[in-house]
Amino acid sequence: MRHFGHISAGIRSDLFHREPVVFDADAPAGMLSAALGATLYSPATRPRLADDVLKQVRRGVVSMVLCLEDSIDDAEVEGAEENLVRQLTDLAGRGRDVPLLFVRVREPGQIPDLVDRLGDAARLLSGFVLPKFTEERGVPFLESLTAAEAASGRRLFAMPVLESPELLHLETRAETLRGISRTVDKYRDRVLALRLGVTDFCSAYGLRRAPDMTAYDVQIVAGVIGDVVNVLGRSDGTGFTITGPVWEYFRVQERMFKPQLRRSPFLESRAEELRTALIEHDMDGLLREIGLDRANGLLGKTCIHPSHVLPVHALSVVSHEEYSDARDILRPERGGGGVLRSAYTNKMNEVKPHRAWAERTLQRAEAFGVAREDIGFVELLTAGLTGPVD
C-alpha cells in the first residue's frame, strides 16, 4: 500500500518531487505510526463490511478501525462480533489488498476471543484500539493483547484512546498522565500510536463544537491536548505518535466534485472553484483543525466519514520548501550546529533547535511524499478525487 496509490502513476509523477513509499502491515512500527494518516472508523455492524473495506482502499484509505464500542448500541455487541468474524473471514478469502485494520473493543477479553474465532483471518489485523485508557484500565487490555499475539504468532499493535474523565479533570490529570506514561512505556513495542477522544472530553461538560470551530477553540479540550503532547509526545526518544481528534461534520460529499473533475485535468482552473466549494460546505473548520493538529505535534487524524480522508492526506504531504529546509538542517556537515539561510531565502534555519522538526518532517515525507515546487493542497486534493470509480 502507499498514500495516493489509488491514483495513476502518471499523475503521481506530476504531483510529487518524491513519491510516498510503498509499505505493508509488516513494516517497522515507526513507519506505520507515521503513515496511519486518516484512520477511518466504521461500525462492525455493517452488513457489507468486507465490501466497505475494499471500497475504501480504492478511495485511498490506508488505515481503518472496525468499531465494537461507542459506534454501536450496547445490545448489538454480540451480533457485531459475529458479523466482524464473518466479514473478515470473507475478506481473507478474497486475496485482496487491505488497509491496516484495527478493531476497537470494549473489554480486554474480547481481544483473545476475537483472534481465536478469526483463526487464519486474524492475519488481516494490525491490532486493537483500546478505549478510555488509563493505567488501571489499560494494563489488562495490553496483557490480553500480548497473550493474543503469542497465541496467534501475529504481530499485534495497540492504539490506546485517551478520553477518560480522569484525564480531563484538572485535579486528576497529572497523576493520570503519569500512570498512562508508565503503562505505555512498559509496553512500548506494542503501542503504535495514542489517539485522542475529544468527543468524550466535550461530553463531560455538555459541549459540542460548531462546524466553524476547531478542538483548539474549546479551551478545556485544548488544555488536555497540550498536556498530553507535553508528557507523551516528546521528541527525545520517549514520546509516541499522537493522532488528531475526530471531526464530526461531513456535509461535503465527494460526488459533488467527481463528475466535473473526471472531465477535466486536475491542474486546470477548477482549483479555485474547488477551494470555494470546500469552504462553502463547512470544510474550512476541518482544514484549519488539521493545520492546528500539525502545529501542536499531532500526526494523522481519527475520521468518521470518507470525505475527510483526502483533506487529511493532502495536508500531510510535505511541501518542497519544508523538505528543502529539513534536508539542509540534517546535512552531516551541520552536526555542530549553526544558523543558515533557507534555500527559499525567507527564513533562518537553526540547526540544533530545528533538528527534531527536520527528522519528523523527513519521516512524514517517507509516508506521504514531497510535493513538487508548484503543487499545493488543492492540486493534491483534486487529483485524489479523480481516482478510480467505485
Secondary structure, 3 states (H helix, E strand, C coil): CCCCCCCCHHHHHHHEEECCCCCCCCCCHHHHHHHCCEEEEEECCCCCHHHHHHHHHHCCCCEEEEECCCCCCHHHHHHHHHHHHHHHHHHHHHCCCCCEEEEECCCCCHHHHHHHHHHHHHHHEEEEEECCCCHHHHHHHHHHHHHHHHHHCCCCEEEEEECCHHHHCHHHHHHHHHHHHHHHHHCHHHECCEEECHHHHHHCCCCCCCCCCCHHHCHHHHHHHHHHHHHHCCCCCCCCCEEEEEECCCCCCHHHCHHHHCCCCCCCCHHHHHHHHHHHCCCHHHHHHHHHHHHCCCCCEEECCHHHHHHHHHCCCECHHHHHHHHHHCCHHHCCCCEEECCCCCCEEECCCCHHHHHHHHHHHHHHCEECCCCCHHHHHHHHHCCCCC
